[in-house]
Amino acid sequence: MLSILTISLIIMTLSMMVMLLASILSKKTLVDREKSSPFECGFDPKSSSRLPFSLRFFLITIIFLIFDVEIALILPIICIIKFSNLFMWTTSSIIFILILLIGLYHEWNQGMLNWSN
């Protein structure tokens, strides 16, 4: 009878061979001009699609995500008030909101919220 070690080695070898075969079969070697160009309603692009965009869009997205997660974390705090110790609830809520306010102040101080620049 085969030992557990032998069976596991056979299974591992078979799985590696299947992964290698799948990797070889799935690779596309042809670079198609149409697939590598950006889609603009079937027309040739008027300018390069790789132009750098303003970093402000990225910063606004990150700020939105931070404050969106903040709302998702604040809402359960309100729901658990009747199940937890009032002192601990108040302390943790104040610390959490204070951290967020310090972050907001830092963003405002650095000019990240000023869109006119």
MOWO-V704018 format. One record per helix or strand of 3 or more residues. SS is the DSSP state (hx for helix, st for strand). FROM is the first residue (numbers start at 1). LEN is the number of residues. If there is no record, write none. Layout:
BEGIN
ss=SS from=FROM len=LEN
ss=SS from=FROM len=LEN
END
This chain:
BEGIN
ss=hx from=4 len=23
ss=hx from=33 len=4
ss=hx from=55 len=25
ss=hx from=86 len=25
END
